[in-house]
Amino acid sequence: MNGFQDLPTDRIRVSPRHLGQMRRPDFCGHCFWYSVALGFRHPFEMSMPGILFNMDRFEKILVEAHFNSNKSAPKWLLSLGCKEPVAFPTKMTEDLPKLGLTLVGMPDAVFKKKDGSLVLVDYKTAKYKGADDPFMPIYETQLWGYARLLEHAGVGTVSTAALVYFANTLSDYAENPLDLLTSEGLRVPFAVQIHEVKLNLPALNPLLKTFRDYADRSAPPESVAGCKVCKRLNYLFDLEYKRRNSEKMISDLENRDSVMQRNLIWTLANERREARAHESIGWEGNLADSMSDATDCIPAAWDC
């Protein structure tokens, strides 16, 4: 394993989304190694905003309600050949004993086609950015993994897979915001766009092996130049290093003159405050750069 004593040493659970991270054009093995070692439970990770959770849930409810009421799919799903919903296990798994891994996943929706094959759908509450979306390799791999799990569970053979984007179109009403006003509040319009994904289930095998290799490493590989996550990691490690050095210095000064000790402690505290103030400059701009309204920024732990 990877030297982290508090982690399980037998079977590691991995989601298709985790595998897809290795296909991103800006993938960095250095910070990915830490994610694997932490079980993708990152420090300081925020919980999912309630509005995003409710939107994701409502998209599924909306499609189910349309089938129940009209005995057919919404118009924007008809192009995929969806005839009726298909029941599937809430959470699916596939044990891979040779790799010591368990593939886990939970699709958003599955439908049956006229020929009996399956349509696999994953909903995204985000603006469609096309095939050049940096997250697209992750989304594609998610669908590959879900298709594999569906077939492994005996649900059926997946012939079609697609991403269904729900993007709010509030920006279209910037000049006429009152058009969205209702007697009880306001309505938020959404537009739907579909992106079909070409299935490539065999491509999962090398990704699973590579993931296992990362789990077995005793140390991370070199960082990719310019990786922002690695920069933050290094800053975190530097803070811990300085904290430990400060504790050691204070311990060494315990038997020295009390006035000298207070002066040194004051100096260290002042330097720490100045360093933190310097690091905080411009953090709003950095946050805006990394999180835009056109980006699906839901952490992996929320979307397996």
N, C-alpha and C positions, 0 to 999 in steps of 0.2 A: 504493500500500500504506500501511502505518501508521507508517513511519519507523523501524522496527526493522531495522537493516542486516543482522543475521545470520539473518533469516528468508527462506524462499524467496519469490520474487516472481511465480511463475506460478500453479500450481494449489494451492489450500488444501484439505486433507482435513477433512471435518466429519462427525460422527456424528449420528444422530437424537437421541441423548441431549443433545448440545450444543444442538441446535435447541430441544429441549424446555425448556431452562433459561429461554428467553425467554418462556415461557408461565406461569412460576411467578407466583403472586400477589405475591410479595415481590421480583420481579426488579429488579435494579439495573444499569443500563447502564454505570455507571462502572467497577465491578469486573469486569463481564463483558468490557469492552474489554481489560482487562489479561489476562484469561484467553485471549482470542482472540490477542492479541499474543504470548503465551507458548506458543501451541500447546497450551493446556490442560495444560502440564507445570509445575505450580505448585511454588514453592520449599518445601522442608521437607515435601513430601508423603510420608506414610508408605506403605510397601508393604502390600499386602493381607494381613491376618492369614491364616495357613495354614488355620485351622479354617473360615473363610468360603469360601476357595477350594475346600477339600475338600467342603464342603456343597453348593456350587453344582455341582461336578462330579458328586457322588453323586446329586443329584436327577435329572440327565440319565441316568446309568447305571441308576438304579432303574426309570425308565419304559421304557428300552430293554430291560432284562432282563425286565420284565413282558410286553412284546410278544413277545419271543423265546420265553418260557416258556409263555404262555397264549394267544398269537395274538390278543390283544385288549388294549385300554387298561385301566389301573387304573380302578376304579369312579368315582373322582372326575374322570376325564377323559371318561367316556362321555357326560356331559351336553353336551359340545361337539361330539359327533358324530365323534370321532377313530376312524378305522377301521384305519389303518396309518401307520407313519412314512414320511416322504418325504425322500429324499436332496437336499441342496442344497449349494452351494459353501460352504466353510468361512468365507471372507470375501468379501463381495460389494461391488461398487463400481458407481457410476454417474457418469460424467464429465458435467459441466455446463459446457461451454466458454463459453457466453455469460456465466456468472457467475464463471468461473475457479475453480470448486469441484469437489470430488469427494466425493460422498456415500458413506460407508463404513458397514458394519454386519455384525453376526454374530448372527443369531437363536439362541435356545436350542433350539427344536424346531419342526418343521413336520409336520403330519399331513394325510392325505387323508380327505375325507368321502365318503359314499356317492355323492353327485352328481359327484364328481371335483374339486370345489373344495378349497381348502386351509384348514386351521386353523393359525393362527400362535400359538405359546405362548411366553411369557417367564416364567421362574421367578424368584421373589423370596424370598430367605431373610429374612423379616421378618414382623412382625405386620400383619395386614390392618387398615387404619384407615378404610376406606371411601372414598367419592368426595371427602371433605373433606381427604384426605391432601395436604399441600403438595407432595409429590413426584409426585402423580398426573398433573399435566400433562406431566411429563418422561416418565413411563412410557407414557402414551398416545402421545406423539410418537415414542417409540422404536418402538412397534408400527406406527405409520403408516409410518415410514421403512423398517422391515424389510419390510412388505408391498410397498412401492414397489420395493425392491431385488429381492425375490423375483419380482415380475412382470417387472421389467426384465431379470432373468437368464433368463427363460423357464421358471421352475420351475412356474408356474401362477398361477391367480387366487385371491387370498385372500378368503374370504367371512366368516370368523370369526377374531377375535383376542381373546386373553385373557391376563390375568396370573394365574399360579398361585402363591399364597403358601404357603410352608412356614414355619410359626411354631412355635417350641418352646413347649411347655405346661408347663414346669418349675414355674411358679408354682402350678399346680393341685395340686402335690404338697408344698407347703410344710409341711403338717401331718403328712404321711405320707411322708417322704423315703425311708424304707427300702423302699418299694414299687418304687423304681427300682434297687435293688441287685441285682446279678447275681453269679454265682460268680467272674467275672473282672473285675468293675468296676461299671459302671452303664450303664443305657440312658437315652437322652435322647429323650423323646417329642415328636413333631411332629404338628401338625394342618394339613390342607390346606384352603384356601379359594380359590375361583375368582371373579375379577372380569372380566366381559366388557367389552371396549372397542369402542366404535363407531368404525368406520374412517372417516377423513376425509383421504384422500390429497391432495386439492387444497389443504388448509390448509398443506401443506409448502412450497408455492411462495413465499408471502409471507415465511415464516420464513427460507428460503434467501436471499432478496433482502435481508432485514434483516441477516442474518449477514454478507453481502458488504459491506453498508454499514459495519458495525462494523470489518471488516478494512481498509476504505479510509480510515477516519478517522485523522487525524494526531494527535488528542488525544481523551481520553475525554469523554463527556457529564457533566453534573452528577450527583453522587451522590444517591441517594434518602435522605431523612431517616431516621435511625435504622439505616442499613445497618451491620451488625456487621463484615462483610468489609471495607468501606471504612474503618471505624475502625481495623482491624488494619493495613490498607495504609498509612494515614496515620502510624501509629505506627512502622512499618518505615521509611517515608521520613524521618520525624523523626530516627530513630536514625542513618541515613546522613548526614543533614544535620549533625547534631552531631559525628559522627565526622570529617567533612571539615573542619569548623570547628576541631576540636581539633588536627588535623594542621597546619592553617594557622597556628594560634596558636603551636604548638610550633616550627614553622619560623621564625616571626617572632622567637621568643625565643632563637634559637640563639646570637646574639652578645651576649646580655645576661648579667647577673651570674648565676653558677651557682646561688647560694642562692635568688635570686628565682625562677629557672626551676624548681628542684625544688619550691618551695612551690606554684607555680601548677599544676605537673603533679599534685602530691598533691591539691590542691583539686579539680581536674577529675576525677581518678579517684574521689575520695570522693563527689562529686556523682553520678557515673555509677552507683556501687554503690547509693546511696540510691534513685536513680530506678528501678533494676531491682528492688530489694527491694519498692518501693511497687507497681510494676506486677504483681509476682508474687502479691500478696495476693488470695486468693479464686479463683485460677485453677482449682482443683479444682472449685469450684461452677460456674464458667462452663463447664467441660468437661462436667460432668454435665448441665447445661441443654441443651447443644448436641448431645449424643450419648446417646440413650436406647435401651433394648432394643427399643422399638417402632418404631425408625427404621431404614430402609435407608440406611446412611451410607457405602456403598461409593463412593469417588471415581469421577468420570466416566471417568478414564483406564483403569479396570479393567472398565468395563461400557459398551461402545460399541453 
